[in-house]
Amino acid sequence: MEARRDIFQAVSDPTRRAIITLIALQAMTPNAIAEHFDTTRQAVSKHLRILTECELVTQKQQGREIYYQLEIDKMKEIDKWLEQFRKIWETRFNQLDNLLATIKNKKNE
C-alpha cells in the first residue's frame, strides 16, 4: 500500500519540524541529525523517510554517506496556504491601528 502524505502531515510532528530547521542551513547525514535528538537513529530515519516522501527533503549520496537537504521551494506550499490567514490578520491589525488612531485623536481634541 502506497503511503499518501502531504507536506502538512510532514510538518505536523515537532521532531520533523526540528529536523527541517537543522537541515535548512546545511545538508546533514542521519547520524549527524540524530545527535541533536534524544532518540534512536532509526526513529530519525523514519522521520527522514516521511519528509522525503513529502518531497520536503532530498537525499544526496557523497561517498559512503547520504546527506539530507531541505527542498526550500516545497516549503512555499505551506507559505501559500498561510497567506490567506496572514491577510486576515493584517486586515485586523490595520483596523486596530485605525481604531487606536481615532481614540488618540479624540483625546487630543
ZALO-709232 format. One record per atom (N, C-alpha, C): atom name; x, y, z. Coordinates in steps of 0.02 Angstrom, whole numbers, plus 32768, in hexadecimal, padded with zeros to 4 digits. Layout:
{rec CA {X Y Z}} ...
END
This chain:
{rec N {802A 7FC5 8000}} {rec CA {8000 8000 8000}} {rec C {802C 803E 8000}} {rec N {801E 806B 7FD3}} {rec CA {8045 80A8 7FCD}} {rec C {8030 80DC 8001}} {rec N {8062 80F8 8023}} {rec CA {8053 812A 8055}} {rec C {803F 816B 8032}} {rec N {8009 8188 8049}} {rec CA {7FF2 81C8 802F}} {rec C {7FFD 81FC 8064}} {rec N {802C 8226 8058}} {rec CA {803D 8259 8088}} {rec C {8042 829C 8064}} {rec N {8038 82D0 8089}} {rec CA {8045 8312 806D}} {rec C {8072 8339 809C}} {rec N {8086 8373 8087}} {rec CA {80B7 8399 80AF}} {rec C {809B 83AE 80F2}} {rec N {8059 83B5 80F8}} {rec CA {803C 83C9 8138}} {rec C {8041 838F 816A}} {rec N {803A 8353 8153}} {rec CA {8045 831A 817F}} {rec C {808E 8318 8195}} {rec N {80BA 8327 8166}} {rec CA {8101 8325 8176}} {rec C {8114 8357 81AC}} {rec N {80F9 8393 81A8}} {rec CA {810C 83C7 81D8}} {rec C {80E1 83C6 8217}} {rec N {80B2 8397 821B}} {rec CA {8088 8394 8256}} {rec C {80AD 8377 8292}} {rec N {80E4 8356 8286}} {rec CA {810A 8337 82BC}} {rec C {8143 8366 82D3}} {rec N {814A 8373 8314}} {rec CA {817F 83A0 832C}} {rec C {81C5 8389 831B}} {rec N {81D1 8348 831C}} {rec CA {8214 832F 830B}} {rec C {8224 833E 82C2}} {rec N {81F4 8333 8297}} {rec CA {8200 8341 824F}} {rec C {820B 838B 8243}} {rec N {81E6 83B5 8268}} {rec CA {81F2 83FD 8261}} {rec C {8239 840E 8278}} {rec N {824F 83EE 82AD}} {rec CA {8293 83FB 82C6}} {rec C {82C7 83E3 8293}} {rec N {82BA 83AB 8274}} {rec CA {82E8 8392 8240}} {rec C {82EB 83C4 8206}} {rec N {82B1 83DD 81F2}} {rec CA {82AF 840E 81BC}} {rec C {82D9 844B 81CE}} {rec N {82D3 8462 820C}} {rec CA {82FA 849B 8222}} {rec C {8344 848C 8220}} {rec N {8357 8450 8235}} {rec CA {839E 843D 8234}} {rec C {83BB 843D 81EE}} {rec N {8398 841E 81C0}} {rec CA {83B5 8416 817D}} {rec C {83A7 8452 814F}} {rec N {8383 8483 8169}} {rec CA {8378 84BF 8141}} {rec C {83B9 84E4 8134}} {rec N {83E7 84E0 8164}} {rec CA {8426 8503 815D}} {rec C {845B 84DC 8138}} {rec N {845A 849A 8140}} {rec CA {848B 8471 811D}} {rec C {8473 8429 8119}} {rec N {8487 8405 80E5}} {rec CA {8476 83BF 80DE}} {rec C {8499 8398 8115}} {rec N {8477 8365 812E}} {rec CA {8493 833D 8165}} {rec C {8485 82F3 815A}} {rec N {84B0 82C9 8177}} {rec CA {84A6 8281 8176}} {rec C {8473 826E 81AC}} {rec N {8454 8233 81A7}} {rec CA {8426 821E 81DB}} {rec C {8447 821B 8220}} {rec N {8485 8205 8223}} {rec CA {84A7 8201 8263}} {rec C {84B1 8247 8281}} {rec N {84C4 8276 8258}} {rec CA {84CE 82BB 8270}} {rec C {848C 82D8 8288}} {rec N {8456 82C9 8265}} {rec CA {8414 82E1 827A}} {rec C {8400 82C1 82BC}} {rec N {840B 827F 82C1}} {rec CA {83F7 825A 82FD}} {rec C {841A 8273 833C}} {rec N {8456 828F 8334}} {rec CA {847B 82A9 836E}} {rec C {8456 82E2 8391}} {rec N {8429 8302 836D}} {rec CA {8404 833B 8389}} {rec C {83C4 8326 83AD}} {rec N {83B6 82E5 83AE}} {rec CA {8378 82CE 83CC}} {rec C {8385 8297 83FF}} {rec N {8359 8293 8430}} {rec CA {835E 825F 8462}} {rec C {8333 8224 844B}} {rec N {8346 8207 8413}} {rec CA {8322 81CF 83F6}} {rec C {8352 81A5 83CC}} {rec N {833A 816F 83B2}} {rec CA {8365 8142 838C}} {rec C {836F 815C 8345}} {rec N {83A5 8145 8325}} {rec CA {83B1 8157 82DF}} {rec C {8379 813B 82B3}} {rec N {835D 8101 82C6}} {rec CA {8327 80E3 82A0}} {rec C {82E9 8110 82A1}} {rec N {82DC 812E 82DA}} {rec CA {82A2 815B 82DF}} {rec C {82AD 8199 82B2}} {rec N {82EA 81B2 82B3}} {rec CA {82FA 81EB 8288}} {rec C {82F4 81D7 823F}} {rec N {830A 819B 822E}} {rec CA {8305 8182 81E9}} {rec C {82BB 817E 81D3}} {rec N {8291 8169 8201}} {rec CA {8249 8166 81F1}} {rec C {822E 81AC 81E1}} {rec N {8241 81DD 8209}} {rec CA {822C 8222 81FC}} {rec C {8248 823A 81B9}} {rec N {8286 8229 81AB}} {rec CA {82A4 823D 816B}} {rec C {8281 821C 8130}} {rec N {826B 81DE 8139}} {rec CA {8246 81BC 8104}} {rec C {8204 81E1 80F4}} {rec N {81E2 81F5 8129}} {rec CA {81A2 8219 811F}} {rec C {81B0 825C 80FD}} {rec N {81E3 827F 8114}} {rec CA {81F4 82C0 80F5}} {rec C {8207 82B7 80AB}} {rec N {8229 8280 809D}} {rec CA {823D 8271 8057}} {rec C {81FF 8261 802D}} {rec N {81D1 8239 8048}} {rec CA {8194 8228 8024}} {rec C {816C 8266 8013}} {rec N {816E 8296 803E}} {rec CA {8149 82D5 8034}} {rec C {8171 8307 8009}} {rec N {81AC 82F3 7FF4}} {rec CA {81D8 831B 7FCA}} {rec C {81F0 835B 7FEB}} {rec N {81EF 835C 802E}} {rec CA {820B 8394 8052}} {rec C {8257 838E 805A}} {rec N {826E 8350 8052}} {rec CA {82B4 8340 805C}} {rec C {82CB 8314 8022}} {rec N {8308 8320 800B}} {rec CA {8325 82F4 7FD9}} {rec C {8366 82D6 7FF4}} {rec N {8377 829D 7FD8}} {rec CA {83B5 827B 7FEC}} {rec C {83EA 8286 7FB7}} {rec N {8427 828D 7FCE}} {rec CA {845F 8293 7F9F}} {rec C {8497 8266 7FB9}} {rec N {84AC 8237 7F90}} {rec CA {84E2 8209 7FA2}} {rec C {8525 822B 7F97}} {rec N {854F 822A 7FCA}} {rec CA {8594 8244 7FC5}} {rec C {85C2 8210 7FE3}} {rec N {85E2 81EA 7FB8}} {rec CA {860C 81B3 7FD0}} {rec C {85E0 817F 7FF0}} {rec N {85EF 816E 802E}} {rec CA {85C8 813B 8051}} {rec C {858F 815B 807A}} {rec N {858D 819C 807C}} {rec CA {855B 81BF 80A5}} {rec C {8520 81D8 807B}} {rec N {84E7 81D9 809A}} {rec CA {84AC 81F7 807C}} {rec C {849D 8237 80A2}} {rec N {8497 826D 807E}} {rec CA {8487 82AD 809C}} {rec C {8440 82C0 808B}} {rec N {841E 82DC 80BB}} {rec CA {83D9 82F4 80B1}} {rec C {83DA 833F 80AF}} {rec N {83B6 8359 807F}} {rec CA {83B2 83A2 8079}} {rec C {8369 83B7 806F}} {rec N {835A 83F3 8085}} {rec CA {8316 840D 8081}} {rec C {8308 8426 803A}} {rec N {82CD 8416 8022}} {rec CA {82B6 8431 7FE2}} {rec C {828C 846F 7FF3}} {rec N {82AE 84A8 7FF7}} {rec CA {828E 84E5 800F}} {rec C {8253 84FA 7FE4}} {rec N {8255 84EB 7FA4}} {rec CA {821D 84FD 7F79}} {rec C {81DD 84D9 7F8D}} {rec N {81E3 849D 7FA8}} {rec CA {81A8 8477 7FBD}} {rec C {8186 8499 7FF9}} {rec N {81AF 84BD 8021}} {rec CA {8193 84E1 805A}} {rec C {8164 8519 8044}} {rec N {816A 852E 8005}} {rec CA {813E 8563 7FEC}} {rec C {80F5 854E 7FED}} {rec N {80E7 850D 7FE9}} {rec CA {80A2 84F5 7FEC}} {rec C {8083 8507 8030}} {rec N {80AB 8502 8065}} {rec CA {8093 8514 80A7}} {rec C {8088 855F 80AB}} {rec N {80B8 8584 8091}} {rec CA {80B3 85CD 8091}} {rec C {8076 85E4 8069}} {rec N {806A 85C4 8031}} {rec CA {8030 85D6 8007}} {rec C {7FEF 85CA 802D}} {rec N {7FEA 8593 8051}} {rec CA {7FAE 8584 8078}} {rec C {7FA5 85B6 80B1}} {rec N {7FDD 85C8 80D2}} {rec CA {7FDA 85F7 810A}} {rec C {7FCA 863E 80F4}} {rec N {7FD7 864E 80B4}} {rec CA {7FCD 8691 809B}} {rec C {7F86 86AB 80A8}} {rec N {7F54 867F 809F}} {rec CA {7F0F 8695 80A9}} {rec C {7F03 86AC 80F2}} {rec N {7F23 868A 8121}} {rec CA {7F1C 869D 8167}} {rec C {7F44 86DC 8178}} {rec N {7F7E 86E2 8157}} {rec CA {7FA7 871E 8160}} {rec C {7F80 875C 814B}} {rec N {7F5B 8757 8114}} {rec CA {7F33 8790 80FC}} {rec C {7EFC 87A1 812E}} {rec N {7EDD 876F 814B}} {rec CA {7EA8 877B 817C}} {rec C {7EC6 87A0 81B8}} {rec N {7EFF 8788 81D1}} {rec CA {7F1E 87A9 820B}} {rec C {7F35 87EF 81FA}} {rec N {7F50 87FA 81BE}} {rec CA {7F65 883E 81AB}} {rec C {7F2A 886D 81A9}} {rec N {7EF2 8855 8190}} {rec CA {7EB5 887E 818E}} {rec C {7EA0 8890 81D5}} {rec N {7EA0 885F 8201}} {rec CA {7E8C 886C 8246}} {rec C {7EBC 889C 826A}} {rec N {7EFD 8895 825E}} {rec CA {7F2D 88C3 827C}} {rec C {7F23 890A 8261}} {rec N {7F15 890F 8220}} {rec CA {7F09 8951 8203}} {rec C {7ECA 8970 8222}} {rec N {7E96 8948 822C}} {rec CA {7E5A 8961 824C}} {rec C {7E68 8978 8293}} {rec N {7E91 8953 82B7}} {rec CA {7EA4 8965 82FB}} {rec C {7ECD 89A6 82FB}} {rec N {7EFC 89AC 82CC}} {rec CA {7F23 89EA 82C6}} {rec C {7EF5 8A26 82BA}} {rec N {7EC5 8A1E 828E}} {rec CA {7E96 8A54 827F}} {rec C {7E6D 8A66 82BD}} {rec N {7E56 8A34 82E1}} {rec CA {7E2F 8A40 831E}} {rec C {7E59 8A65 8352}} {rec N {7E96 8A4F 835C}} {rec CA {7EC2 8A70 838C}} {rec C {7ED1 8AB8 8378}} {rec N {7EDB 8AC4 8338}} {rec CA {7EE7 8B08 831F}} {rec C {7EAA 8B34 832B}} {rec N {7E6F 8B18 8320}} {rec CA {7E31 8B3E 832C}} {rec C {7E2A 8B50 8376}} {rec N {7E37 8B20 83A2}} {rec CA {7E33 8B2C 83EA}} {rec C {7E66 8B61 83FF}} {rec N {7EA2 8B5C 83E5}} {rec CA {7ED7 8B8C 83F5}} {rec C {7EC4 8BD2 83DE}} {rec N {7EA8 8BD8 83A3}} {rec CA {7E93 8C1A 8389}} {rec C {7E5B 8C38 83B3}} {rec N {7E2C 8C0D 83CA}} {rec CA {7DF5 8C26 83F3}} {rec C {7E0F 8C40 8437}} {rec N {7E43 8C1F 8452}} {rec CA {7E60 8C36 8492}} {rec C {7E82 8C79 848A}} {rec N {7EA1 8C84 844F}} {rec CA {7EC6 8CC3 8443}} {rec C {7E98 8CFD 8432}} {rec N {7E59 8CF0 8425}} {rec CA {7E2B 8D27 8412}} {rec C {7E15 8D4E 844F}} 
END
